[in-house]
Amino acid sequence: MKKKFIFVLMLTALCVSVFSESKSQLQILAYKDSAKTLDFSKLESDYEFVHVFYHDICLSANLMNRIDSKELSDVCKKVYKSLKSGYKSQIVIKKAVNGKDLKLNFGQFPNDSATFLMTSNFNMKTQKIIANNSELNDSWAILRYIENGKLVRIDQDEIISAEEKLKKNLSELETDPKAITYMLIVDNYFELGEIKKGLAYLEENKDKALSLIQGTSDPDNIKGLISCLEQEGKVLLELR
């Protein structure tokens, strides 16, 4: 797998605490660039972008608890449509961090259609919004490579098929049941394009998953993942 090295971006998970200061709902807006400069034709399915949007962005930034699910799904589909049509896109989340707007920019590296890049104006170290035209060192970003039709992490050296992952997770569930394994199986079904089967499996097994982590610090994490998968599945069905 080819590698790129980015020195000015923090390609890490976002700390969510800064987005949880207020219980008030956030306003989210989506825009697209006026010039057609992108090529996402190499993506094999809707799952690839929708998964990154919900798991790496919405779940990481606690957006599902702060933004109406219908608004969030509409923005996801709008951004995805723009990207597929060749246009860069931007999300603006009004007053998301200490009363300031969080901006998420979606596109690719210049002249490289084998990448997906999200950048932002959020400083990972200071946990603050970066002022306009300021240095973007340490800003939150997400980088994926497009390989064999899939969005692949920069540190991922091997692409494992959804069939193999599903087989492995079903086997592990029999020998060592864990809440997270139930969630992974749902995601495996989504990746395979079996969206309704995945949602049905989630509905059937989410209480079992929660029962496995009673008395631990994990229930909120698993509940968040359940909500994430429910919304992801609905969007994938709507995109069909």
C-alpha positions in Angstrom: 0.0 0.0 0.0 1.3 3.4 -0.8 1.9 5.8 2.0 1.8 9.5 2.4 3.2 11.4 5.4 1.2 14.4 6.7 3.1 16.6 9.2 0.5 19.3 9.7 -2.6 17.2 10.5 -3.6 15.1 13.5 -5.0 11.9 12.0 -6.5 10.7 15.2 -9.8 10.1 16.9 -11.5 13.3 18.2 -11.9 14.0 21.9 -15.7 14.3 22.4 -15.8 16.1 25.8 -15.5 19.5 24.2 -18.7 18.9 22.3 -20.7 18.0 25.4 -20.8 21.2 27.3 -24.4 22.1 26.4 -27.5 20.0 25.9 -28.8 22.4 23.4 -29.2 21.1 19.8 -26.6 22.2 17.2 -27.4 23.5 13.8 -25.6 21.7 10.9 -25.3 23.0 7.3 -23.8 21.5 4.2 -22.3 23.3 1.2 -20.6 22.2 -2.0 -17.7 23.8 -4.0 -18.5 25.5 -7.3 -15.8 23.7 -9.2 -15.8 20.0 -10.1 -12.3 18.7 -9.0 -12.9 15.3 -7.5 -13.2 11.7 -8.6 -14.7 9.1 -6.3 -15.7 6.7 -9.0 -13.3 4.1 -7.5 -15.5 3.5 -4.4 -17.3 0.2 -4.7 -20.3 1.0 -2.5 -22.2 3.6 -0.4 -21.1 1.8 2.7 -17.6 3.1 2.5 -18.4 6.8 2.9 -21.4 6.4 5.2 -19.4 4.2 7.6 -16.6 6.8 7.9 -19.2 9.6 8.2 -21.0 8.0 11.1 -18.3 6.1 12.9 -15.2 8.3 12.5 -17.0 11.7 12.5 -20.4 11.6 14.1 -19.6 9.1 16.8 -16.2 10.6 17.6 -17.6 14.1 17.9 -20.7 13.1 19.8 -22.9 14.6 17.0 -25.7 12.0 17.2 -26.6 13.3 20.7 -26.5 16.9 19.6 -28.1 16.9 16.1 -31.4 15.6 15.0 -31.0 12.2 13.3 -33.0 13.3 10.2 -30.8 16.4 9.9 -27.7 14.4 10.2 -28.8 11.8 7.6 -29.8 14.6 5.2 -26.3 16.2 5.6 -24.6 12.8 5.1 -26.5 12.2 1.9 -25.9 15.7 0.6 -22.2 15.6 1.2 -21.9 12.1 -0.3 -23.9 13.2 -3.4 -21.5 16.2 -3.8 -18.4 14.1 -3.5 -19.7 11.4 -6.0 -20.5 14.2 -8.4 -17.0 15.5 -8.2 -17.4 18.5 -5.9 -15.6 19.3 -2.6 -18.0 19.7 0.3 -18.1 21.5 3.6 -20.1 21.0 6.8 -20.5 23.9 9.2 -21.8 23.0 12.7 -22.9 26.3 14.3 -21.5 27.2 17.7 -20.2 23.6 18.2 -17.1 24.4 20.3 -17.2 27.2 22.9 -19.8 29.1 20.8 -17.7 28.9 17.6 -18.4 27.1 14.4 -16.8 23.8 13.6 -16.0 23.4 9.9 -15.4 20.0 8.3 -14.0 20.0 4.7 -14.4 16.9 2.5 -12.3 16.2 -0.6 -9.1 14.5 -1.9 -5.4 15.2 -2.1 -4.9 17.4 -5.3 -4.7 15.3 -8.4 -5.0 12.0 -6.4 -8.3 10.2 -6.9 -7.2 7.3 -4.7 -7.7 9.3 -1.5 -10.4 10.6 0.8 -9.5 13.5 3.0 -11.5 15.4 5.7 -9.9 18.4 7.3 -11.2 20.7 10.0 -10.6 23.9 11.9 -10.4 22.1 15.3 -7.1 22.0 17.1 -6.6 18.6 18.7 -4.0 19.8 21.2 -5.7 22.9 22.5 -9.3 21.5 21.9 -10.2 24.9 20.4 -11.4 26.2 17.1 -8.6 27.5 14.8 -9.0 31.1 13.8 -9.6 31.9 10.1 -6.4 31.7 8.0 -4.4 30.5 11.0 -1.9 27.7 11.0 -3.6 24.3 10.7 -0.9 22.4 12.6 -2.5 19.7 14.9 -5.9 20.1 13.3 -8.3 17.2 13.4 -8.3 15.3 10.1 -9.2 11.9 8.6 -7.3 10.3 5.7 -8.3 7.2 3.8 -6.9 5.6 0.7 -9.1 4.1 -1.9 -7.9 0.5 -2.5 -9.9 -2.2 -4.2 -12.9 0.0 -3.9 -12.6 0.5 -0.2 -11.6 3.3 2.1 -8.5 2.1 3.9 -6.8 3.6 6.9 -3.3 4.9 6.6 -2.0 2.3 9.1 -3.9 -0.6 7.6 -1.6 -3.0 5.8 -4.1 -5.7 4.9 -7.6 -5.6 3.4 -9.8 -8.3 4.9 -13.0 -9.1 3.1 -16.3 -8.6 4.8 -17.1 -12.3 4.4 -13.9 -13.2 6.3 -14.6 -10.7 9.0 -18.2 -11.9 9.5 -17.1 -15.5 9.7 -14.4 -14.6 12.3 -16.8 -12.6 14.4 -19.6 -15.2 14.4 -17.0 -17.8 15.5 -15.8 -15.6 18.3 -19.3 -14.9 19.4 -19.8 -18.6 20.0 -16.6 -19.1 22.0 -16.3 -15.7 23.8 -19.4 -13.5 23.6 -18.7 -9.8 23.8 -20.9 -6.8 23.3 -18.6 -5.3 20.7 -18.7 -8.5 18.6 -22.4 -8.1 18.1 -21.8 -4.6 16.9 -19.1 -5.7 14.5 -21.3 -8.4 13.0 -24.0 -5.7 12.2 -21.3 -3.7 10.5 -20.1 -6.8 8.6 -23.6 -7.2 7.2 -23.7 -3.6 6.2 -20.4 -3.9 4.3 -21.8 -7.0 2.5 -24.8 -4.9 1.4 -27.2 -6.9 3.6 -28.5 -3.8 5.3 -31.9 -5.1 6.3 -30.3 -8.3 7.7 -27.9 -6.2 9.7 -30.6 -3.9 11.1 -32.7 -7.0 12.0 -29.7 -8.6 13.7 -29.0 -5.4 15.7 -32.7 -5.2 16.9 -32.6 -8.8 17.9 -29.3 -8.7 19.8 -28.8 -5.2 21.2 -30.3 -6.2 24.6 -28.0 -9.2 24.7 -25.0 -6.9 24.0 -26.0 -4.5 26.7 -26.5 -7.3 29.3 -22.9 -8.4 28.8 -21.6 -5.1 30.0 -23.8 -4.3 33.0 -21.9 -3.0 35.9 -19.0 -1.7 33.7 -18.2 1.7 32.2 -19.0 0.5 28.7 -22.8 0.8 28.5 -22.7 4.4 27.2 -20.1 3.5 24.6 -22.2 0.5 23.3 -25.4 2.5 23.4 -23.7 5.2 21.3 -22.5 2.5 18.9 -26.0 1.0 18.7 -27.4 4.4 17.8 -24.6 4.9 15.3 -25.4 1.6 13.5 -29.1 2.3 13.5 -28.7 5.6 11.8 -26.0 4.3 9.4 -28.3 1.4 8.3 -31.2 3.7 7.7 -29.1 6.0 5.5 -27.7 3.0 3.5 -31.3 1.8 2.9 -32.3 5.3 1.7 -29.4 5.5 -0.7 -30.5 2.4 -2.5 
